[in-house]
Amino acid sequence: MAKINSESENKLYNTESDLSSVFGQDDQRGNLNLIDNIKVIKSLKIPETGKVYRMSHTIYNGMADRPTHGPYFFDIMLRPYDNGFTEKYANKYGPSLGRLEMCDHTGTHFDALSHMAYDGKFFNNIPVNEVITNTGYKKLGVENAGPIITGGIMVDAAAASGTDILEGGYPITVKEVKNFLKDNSITPEPGDAMFFHTGASSMFSNPGKYDKFYDSSAGIGYDLARYLNELKISVTGSDTPSSEVVPPEDGNTRLPVHQYLIAKAGIHIIDNLSLHRMAKDGAYRFLFVCSPIP
């Protein structure tokens, strides 16, 4: 496991502890503000083949999930043949309804700016007690994100390192990302979404194998997180449960990259992405369409 150098170590906890938004004191969207009408129109010109990839995993009973979040549960609560519906109505009416119970971080999920705080404050210096209630969030909820249409970039970090799956605890470096972008003639633009393929995605359907990534996985390190902010990326993430390198580069921290990207930079994160099919096809530059559920 790499150790971050003394110059960058714990930067969030001193010189970068101001969580103000560059978009103003009322901002609740962070870098998603960079996706304006012009950006959307420009992004719509990116597709060349028309092939569509689903970047989220299927959720099902017994799926891989973080133990502390509890299991996902789905049950059919009403079947077409229940309550005599088919016989009762002339049109042979037969509804089917289901109900589910889950943590909001189950499977592929979108981290809102209300997800991570620093020293009692969320993004844009909003105090925790002004955001959280027992039944939801008064500010910084995912409803502020809205539908997203922008340019997408996938960095195949596993392939760049000559392996199928990156070793746990490996921080993807800025140099590796820059070289990958250069080799594939990709120039990131403000408002783009950038994701990272570590190889873990292909194991998601096998909980027994995927569960190890909760405690040890490759991912975004602190220096790469800062680079994403410099690029003005709007959304990032990877095919692992935390997207960032686990364990963290500084052992005396908990999810410091999440804390920096969300609370400081206003960059949303998508964890547990399904990226192995895109990696296989070399789909590195694409139109990214996402509609977070409010």
C-alpha positions as CSV (number, residue, x, y, z in Angstrom):
1,M,0.0,0.0,0.0
2,A,1.4,3.4,-1.0
3,K,1.9,6.2,1.5
4,I,1.1,9.7,0.3
5,N,4.0,12.2,0.6
6,S,4.2,14.7,3.5
7,E,3.4,17.6,1.2
8,S,-0.1,16.3,0.3
9,E,-0.8,14.4,3.5
10,N,-4.0,15.5,5.3
11,K,-4.3,18.6,3.1
12,L,-8.1,18.6,3.6
13,Y,-7.7,18.9,7.3
14,N,-5.8,22.2,7.2
15,T,-5.3,24.5,4.1
16,E,-8.3,23.0,2.2
17,S,-10.7,22.9,5.1
18,D,-12.8,25.8,3.7
19,L,-15.8,24.1,2.0
20,S,-17.1,27.2,0.2
21,S,-18.6,26.7,-3.3
22,V,-17.1,28.6,-6.2
23,F,-20.7,28.9,-7.5
24,G,-21.9,31.0,-4.6
25,Q,-23.2,30.7,-1.1
26,D,-26.6,29.3,-2.2
27,D,-25.1,26.6,-4.4
28,Q,-26.3,23.0,-3.8
29,R,-25.1,21.4,-7.1
30,G,-21.3,21.7,-7.0
31,N,-19.5,21.0,-10.3
32,L,-22.8,19.9,-12.0
33,N,-23.2,23.7,-12.5
34,L,-20.6,23.3,-15.3
35,I,-23.1,21.3,-17.4
36,D,-25.0,24.1,-19.1
37,N,-27.1,24.1,-22.2
38,I,-24.0,24.6,-24.4
39,K,-22.2,21.7,-22.7
40,V,-25.2,19.4,-23.2
41,I,-25.5,20.2,-26.9
42,K,-21.7,19.7,-27.4
43,S,-21.9,16.3,-25.5
44,L,-24.7,15.1,-27.7
45,K,-22.2,15.1,-30.6
46,I,-19.8,12.6,-29.0
47,P,-21.5,9.3,-29.9
48,E,-20.2,7.6,-33.0
49,T,-21.6,4.0,-32.9
50,G,-24.9,4.5,-31.1
51,K,-24.2,1.5,-28.8
52,V,-25.7,1.9,-25.3
53,Y,-24.1,0.5,-22.1
54,R,-25.9,0.2,-18.8
55,M,-23.4,1.3,-16.2
56,S,-25.4,0.0,-13.2
57,H,-25.6,-3.5,-11.8
58,T,-28.8,-5.4,-11.3
59,I,-30.0,-5.5,-7.7
60,Y,-31.4,-8.7,-6.3
61,N,-31.9,-10.6,-3.0
62,G,-28.5,-12.0,-1.9
63,M,-26.5,-9.6,-3.9
64,A,-23.1,-8.2,-2.8
65,D,-23.5,-5.5,-0.2
66,R,-21.6,-3.8,2.6
67,P,-22.3,-5.8,5.8
68,T,-22.9,-2.6,7.8
69,H,-25.7,-1.5,5.4
70,G,-27.8,-4.6,5.8
71,P,-29.2,-6.8,3.1
72,Y,-31.3,-5.8,0.1
73,F,-34.8,-7.2,0.3
74,F,-37.5,-7.4,-2.4
75,D,-40.8,-9.1,-2.2
76,I,-43.8,-9.4,-4.5
77,M,-46.7,-8.0,-2.4
78,L,-49.5,-8.4,-5.0
79,R,-49.9,-10.9,-7.8
80,P,-52.3,-10.9,-10.7
81,Y,-54.2,-13.8,-9.2
82,D,-54.6,-12.3,-5.7
83,N,-57.9,-11.1,-4.4
84,G,-59.9,-12.4,-7.3
85,F,-59.0,-9.4,-9.6
86,T,-59.1,-11.4,-12.8
87,E,-62.6,-12.7,-12.2
88,K,-63.9,-9.5,-10.6
89,Y,-63.3,-7.2,-13.6
90,A,-64.6,-7.6,-17.2
91,N,-61.1,-6.8,-18.6
92,K,-59.4,-9.6,-16.7
93,Y,-57.4,-7.0,-14.7
94,G,-54.3,-8.5,-13.1
95,P,-51.8,-6.2,-11.3
96,S,-48.4,-7.1,-9.9
97,L,-46.7,-5.0,-7.3
98,G,-43.5,-5.3,-5.3
99,R,-41.9,-3.6,-2.3
100,L,-38.2,-3.3,-1.4
101,E,-36.1,-2.5,1.6
102,M,-32.5,-1.3,1.1
103,C,-29.9,1.1,2.2
104,D,-29.6,4.0,-0.3
105,H,-26.0,2.9,-0.9
106,T,-27.0,-0.5,-2.3
107,G,-25.4,-1.6,-5.5
108,T,-24.6,1.1,-8.1
109,H,-25.4,4.3,-6.3
110,F,-25.1,8.1,-6.7
111,D,-23.5,10.0,-3.8
112,A,-25.3,13.3,-3.2
113,L,-23.5,16.2,-1.6
114,S,-25.3,15.4,1.6
115,H,-23.4,12.2,1.9
116,M,-20.1,13.4,3.4
117,A,-19.2,16.1,5.9
118,Y,-16.1,17.6,7.4
119,D,-16.0,18.7,11.0
120,G,-19.7,19.1,11.3
121,K,-20.2,20.8,7.9
122,F,-21.3,19.7,4.5
123,F,-20.3,21.1,1.1
124,N,-20.5,24.9,0.9
125,N,-20.0,25.2,4.7
126,I,-23.6,24.1,5.4
127,P,-23.9,22.9,9.0
128,V,-25.0,19.3,9.4
129,N,-27.9,20.2,11.6
130,E,-29.3,22.4,8.8
131,V,-29.3,19.4,6.4
132,I,-30.2,16.1,8.2
133,T,-33.6,15.1,9.6
134,N,-34.8,11.7,10.6
135,T,-36.7,11.4,7.4
136,G,-34.5,13.0,4.8
137,Y,-32.3,15.9,3.9
138,K,-33.4,19.5,3.8
139,K,-30.5,20.6,1.7
140,L,-27.9,19.1,-0.7
141,G,-30.2,16.2,-1.5
142,V,-29.9,14.3,-4.8
143,E,-32.9,16.2,-6.1
144,N,-30.6,19.2,-6.6
145,A,-28.5,17.2,-9.1
146,G,-31.3,16.7,-11.6
147,P,-30.9,14.7,-14.8
148,I,-27.3,14.7,-16.1
149,I,-26.2,14.7,-19.8
150,T,-22.5,15.3,-20.4
151,G,-19.4,14.0,-21.9
152,G,-18.2,10.7,-20.3
153,I,-14.6,9.3,-20.0
154,M,-13.6,5.9,-18.7
155,V,-10.0,5.3,-17.8
156,D,-9.2,1.6,-17.9
157,A,-6.7,1.7,-15.1
158,A,-6.4,-2.1,-15.0
159,A,-5.5,-2.4,-18.7
160,A,-3.1,0.6,-18.3
161,S,-1.3,-1.4,-15.6
162,G,-1.3,-4.6,-17.7
163,T,-3.6,-6.6,-15.4
164,D,-7.2,-7.7,-15.3
165,I,-7.8,-6.6,-11.7
166,L,-5.8,-4.0,-9.8
167,E,-4.4,-5.0,-6.5
168,G,-6.3,-3.9,-3.4
169,G,-4.8,-0.8,-1.8
170,Y,-3.4,0.5,-5.0
171,P,-3.9,4.2,-5.6
172,I,-4.4,5.1,-9.3
173,T,-1.9,7.8,-10.1
174,V,-2.2,11.1,-11.9
175,K,0.6,10.0,-14.3
176,E,-1.2,6.8,-15.2
177,V,-4.4,8.8,-16.0
178,K,-2.6,11.4,-18.0
179,N,-0.8,8.7,-20.1
180,F,-4.0,6.9,-20.7
181,L,-5.8,10.0,-21.9
182,K,-2.9,10.9,-24.1
183,D,-2.6,7.4,-25.6
184,N,-6.4,7.4,-26.4
185,S,-6.4,11.0,-27.7
186,I,-8.9,12.1,-25.0
187,T,-9.0,15.7,-23.8
188,P,-11.2,16.2,-20.7
189,E,-13.4,19.2,-20.7
190,P,-15.0,21.1,-17.8
191,G,-18.2,19.4,-16.7
192,D,-17.2,15.9,-18.0
193,A,-17.8,12.8,-16.0
194,M,-14.7,10.6,-15.5
195,F,-14.8,7.0,-14.3
196,F,-12.2,4.3,-13.5
197,H,-12.2,0.6,-14.4
198,T,-10.2,-1.4,-11.9
199,G,-11.5,-4.8,-12.9
200,A,-13.7,-5.4,-9.9
201,S,-16.8,-4.9,-11.9
202,S,-16.7,-8.4,-13.5
203,M,-17.0,-10.0,-10.0
204,F,-20.1,-8.1,-8.8
205,S,-22.4,-11.0,-9.7
206,N,-20.4,-13.3,-7.4
207,P,-20.9,-11.9,-3.8
208,G,-18.3,-14.3,-2.4
209,K,-15.6,-12.8,-4.6
210,Y,-16.8,-9.2,-4.7
211,D,-17.1,-8.8,-0.9
212,K,-13.3,-8.6,-0.5
213,F,-13.3,-5.2,-2.2
214,Y,-15.1,-3.6,0.7
215,D,-12.0,-3.9,2.8
216,S,-9.3,-3.7,0.1
217,S,-9.6,-2.2,-3.4
218,A,-7.7,0.0,-5.8
219,G,-9.1,3.4,-6.6
220,I,-8.8,7.1,-6.6
221,G,-6.0,8.4,-4.3
222,Y,-5.8,11.9,-2.9
223,D,-3.5,13.3,-5.6
224,L,-5.8,12.0,-8.3
225,A,-8.8,13.5,-6.5
226,R,-7.1,16.9,-6.6
227,Y,-6.4,16.4,-10.3
228,L,-10.1,15.7,-11.0
229,N,-10.9,18.9,-9.3
230,E,-8.3,20.8,-11.4
231,L,-10.0,19.3,-14.5
232,K,-13.4,20.5,-13.3
233,I,-14.9,17.0,-13.5
234,S,-18.6,17.0,-12.5
235,V,-19.0,13.3,-11.6
236,T,-16.5,10.5,-10.9
237,G,-16.5,7.0,-9.6
238,S,-15.3,3.5,-10.3
239,D,-16.3,-0.2,-10.3
240,T,-15.5,-0.7,-6.6
241,P,-17.7,-0.2,-3.5
242,S,-15.8,3.0,-2.4
243,S,-14.3,4.3,-5.7
244,E,-11.3,5.5,-3.7
245,V,-8.3,3.4,-2.7
246,V,-9.0,1.2,0.3
247,P,-7.3,1.2,2.8
248,P,-6.6,4.9,2.5
249,E,-3.1,6.1,1.8
250,D,-3.1,7.8,5.2
251,G,-4.1,5.0,7.6
252,N,-5.5,7.4,10.2
253,T,-8.4,8.5,8.1
254,R,-11.7,7.2,6.8
255,L,-12.8,7.7,3.2
256,P,-10.7,10.9,2.8
257,V,-11.1,11.0,-1.0
258,H,-14.9,10.9,-0.6
259,Q,-14.6,13.8,1.9
260,Y,-12.4,15.8,-0.4
261,L,-14.4,15.2,-3.6
262,I,-17.9,15.7,-2.1
263,A,-17.5,18.1,0.8
264,K,-14.7,20.2,-0.6
265,A,-14.8,20.0,-4.4
266,G,-18.5,19.5,-5.0
267,I,-17.9,16.5,-7.2
268,H,-20.5,13.8,-7.1
269,I,-19.4,10.1,-6.9
270,I,-21.0,6.9,-8.3
271,D,-19.8,3.7,-6.6
272,N,-20.1,0.1,-7.8
273,L,-20.3,1.0,-11.4
274,S,-20.6,-1.8,-14.1
275,L,-17.7,-1.0,-16.4
276,H,-16.3,-4.4,-17.6
277,R,-18.3,-4.5,-20.8
278,M,-17.2,-1.0,-21.7
279,A,-13.6,-1.8,-20.9
280,K,-13.8,-4.9,-23.2
281,D,-15.1,-2.8,-26.1
282,G,-12.7,0.1,-25.5
283,A,-15.5,2.5,-24.9
284,Y,-13.5,5.2,-23.3
285,R,-15.2,8.4,-24.7
286,F,-19.0,8.5,-24.7
287,L,-22.2,10.4,-23.9
288,F,-23.0,10.0,-20.3
289,V,-26.7,10.1,-19.3
290,C,-27.8,9.7,-15.7
291,S,-31.0,10.5,-13.8
292,P,-30.5,10.2,-10.1
293,I,-33.6,9.2,-8.2
294,P,-34.8,12.1,-6.0
